Amino acid sequence: MASSRLGLRLAVCLLNISEARQQDIVERIAKAALCNKAGQKQTQTSVLNIFSDYDYNRSVLTLAAPVETLGDSVVTACTEAYNLIDMEHHDGIHPCLGSVDLVPIYPLSESVSLEECGKVACDIAETLSHDVPGCSIFYFGYADQPLKRNLVQRRKEVNWYKRSNLNVNEIKPDVGAVISPRYGLTGIGASPYVMNCNVTIDTQDLTIGQQIASAIRGANAGGLCGVQAMAFPHEGTMEIACNVESFTDEPSSSLTAERKEYISYFIQGKEYLYFSPRYIERQIKKLATSHGVTTVGTALVGFTPKRCKSLAEQAIQEGCGEFWKKRKTITM
């Protein structure tokens, strides 16, 4: 049954928290999302998926709900995460700055606008600043008005990619006071859906990993539009971690073969495109082969936009808040 027939306008948050090694903590945060601040059960909220990576010490929780109530669920989950995760004791190879590192809000139903998601994101930030004194937040995307700076730009500005060089006294959060060593800095914003697709290659050579990541990065000549990529050592191999953003205009440089690999969806009648995870995997495999390296496997952190919407409708129709238990927590 489609969400429109359910009478729901759905949105989703891919909540990034800086904990993966203590699964009891991760599940406590997931369960917190199923109640509002007053402790009342959110009957139309579902945690669709939990993806945890031990080396990264990072988990991504997929929280889906009607756009009107999603903010309540995100606030309770974030509050629990701030209470349970202390950045002063955090250790992991993936860049991160906060106990709650990232709170992106994406439309799922076509009728939900990016502007509406941006307002939800701002409301979440303001509520958290009141409920969790000492937390600090930067905005991105449709929450960052009027500039609408994207996540990559904002992360560069706050030195997210080089956490070891972080100088908290040089960063002025958009919400909150001086950055707390315990809570760190949280990014909150809204944009079209962003997938996370990680491809593992069978080498420990960081230089090869970085060359492959650079080759597929959309910002570089010959790269894939909308794809951001970084290389990380991972369990004796190298992982090419890709953020796959949606875009609206087909790049003029697109080859005919590439055009067949676009997948589309709509937000308020406007078409958005992104590269399929399988195509990204094939391109990375081709690049790895040129270096004499094989690929080991691919992990999609969460879902494609279409799949996420379908599962959200199913979970809410069934009244299943702990939907992740049907799929089981994915741990690497």
Protein Blocks (a to p, Z undefined) as FASTA:
>chain_A
ZZklnopacddddddddbfklmmlmmmmmmmmmpcfkopacfkbccfbdcddfklopacd
dddddfklmmmmmmmmmmmmmmmpcfklgccfbdcfbfblbdcdddfblklcfklmmmmm
mmmmmmmmmmmghiacddehjllccklpafklmmmmnommmmmlpcfklpccfbdcdddf
klmpadddddddddddddddddfbfklmmmmmmmmpmkbghiaehiacddddeehiacdd
ddddddfbdcfklcfklmmmpccddeehiacddddfklmmmmmmmmmmmnopacfbdcde
hiafklmmmmmmmmmmnopaklmlmnopadZZ
